[in-house]
Amino acid sequence: MSEASPVIAEDDAEPPGLGQTSNLATTSNEGHPHRQLLEGDFWRHIPAYRDVSTATFLDHHWQSQHAVTRVDKLAATLGDLLPLPFFRDVEAGLERAPMSLRISPYVMSLIDWRDPYSDPLRKQFMPLGSEQIADHPMVGYDSLHERSDSPVPGLVHRYPDKALFLALDLCPVYCRFCTRSYSVGGDTEGVSKYHLRAKPERWEDAFEHIRNHDEIEDIVVSGGDVHNLRADQIADIGHTLLDIPHVRRMRFATKALAVQPAKFLSDDEWVEALVGVAQRGRKLGKEVVIHTHISHPREITWITQAATRRLYGEGITIRNQCVLLRGVNDDPALLRMLVKRLSYINVQPYYVYQHDLVPGVEDLRTTLGTTLAIEKQVRGITAGFNTPTFVLDAPGGGGKRDVHSFEHYDRTTGVSVFRSPNVDENAVYIYFDPIELLPEEGRRQWADPGEHATLITNAVMAAGLDPQCLPHGWGAQTRRRLPVM
């Protein structure tokens, strides 16, 4: 692939192996691994994709139609690459997982099936029964209390001047660690979800709330994933919001650049609808950008670069938000590579999130202490505007807080205390590290359910706060058990 063209010529040559770059990489990239993107028809090592042409692989319809959604489809796609016990392990994982299975051919092609148990991309999207561990006692669905802050279904109005518009509940790929597993994807074993279908009548209720609250200047259009909206729906939502005078900023949220970048190369109608909204916004003096979610450097290939170049050429700013995931990207060197590679393809590293308290994925959570240490190693690797802010979305609806801004953090019990004065100046918000990563004394204290409320109260008091300032949003049982001075 030449530096100027996103399309490669097909021939009978052996494609680059997984994790390798083609021999067409320019010498200027030597010594700069963040510039060395996976090239060629790298998908052909997958048995089901062995004869798939570049044109077919870049067709967004083909990508959607061939997504792996069941274990039998997984086995048919991989053929004899893996033994039967692996597929049984996936079945066991899905029985207890809160998220449905949906993996695009693009992601399937990037997973190293020679060692799937340690592969960081497989870990994000495919649960294994052998890896699952017990949830933290304080984990629960909708831990950020989005529904509590929703004046109408699918519109979260938590910050004074910003609202989150959940346009739909579908995605091109389902992440195991999705904080919105209470809504996104199909119902799973024992989990009946709060569905937010893409319905114009529901959207109109959200638009009316926005029109009636002129303090709202910033809208995040998310879901689900705007990838799954039709072009006319992108246009309708975008132009309706632009027509509201006090709306000044709009962000379309999509993970497609990480998991199905062919969308931006083959769905011209969809891209043109998005560009049309952005161009009209610019004429009105309003900002329209894309927020995406790339978590690992290996998710960025020549296809990703071609997609971001198209958007960048249309004047659209792209920012990245990722989650710190154990065994996936909780390594300073890897995150430094991610930051540099994102910057190289004109994507601004914006946020790195502390993993939310989501059910079914305790094996992916890290400690706050790990995040604090990694942040120090990442800062300074590049320009400040391309350095992500490490944040924690405070459980109970406190919103995003800089990970360093805790009032108190007990590394033995893993309890950290945050405040969020612009959301609720009288509340405290509590985050909990994974119990299995705590020192022995901390694990012992959490082993006794009768001590849980005391651990929270002690942390609040250590922060110099009144225990009557109960953790915002915790259930009635926890509230009753907290002692009051």
URPE-V851777 format. One record per run of one state. SS is the DSSP state (H for helix, E for strand, - for the rest). FROM is the first residue (numbers start at 1). TO is the last residue. If there is no record, write none. Layout:
BEGIN
{{SS/FROM/TO} {SS/FROM/TO}}
END
This chain:
BEGIN
{{-/1/26} {H/27/29} {-/30/32} {H/33/35} {-/36/37} {E/38/38} {-/39/41} {H/42/45} {-/46/46} {H/47/49} {-/50/53} {H/54/57} {-/58/59} {H/60/65} {-/66/67} {E/68/68} {-/69/70} {H/71/81} {-/82/83} {H/84/96} {-/97/102} {E/103/103} {-/104/104} {H/105/110} {-/111/112} {H/113/115} {-/116/119} {H/120/125} {-/126/146} {H/147/149} {-/150/151} {E/152/152} {-/153/154} {E/155/156} {-/157/161} {E/162/166} {-/167/187} {E/188/188} {-/189/190} {E/191/191} {-/192/199} {H/200/211} {-/212/217} {E/218/222} {-/223/225} {H/226/228} {-/229/230} {H/231/242} {-/243/248} {E/249/253} {-/254/255} {H/256/259} {-/260/262} {H/263/266} {-/267/267} {H/268/283} {-/284/286} {E/287/292} {-/293/296} {H/297/299} {-/300/300} {E/301/301} {H/302/313} {-/314/317} {E/318/323} {-/324/331} {H/332/344} {-/345/347} {E/348/353} {-/354/361} {H/362/364} {-/365/367} {H/368/378} {-/379/383} {H/384/386} {-/387/388} {E/389/394} {-/395/398} {E/399/402} {H/403/405} {-/406/407} {E/408/410} {-/411/414} {E/415/420} {-/421/423} {E/424/432} {-/433/434} {H/435/437} {-/438/439} {H/440/446} {-/447/448} {H/449/462} {-/463/470} {E/471/471} {-/472/475} {H/476/481} {-/482/485}}
END
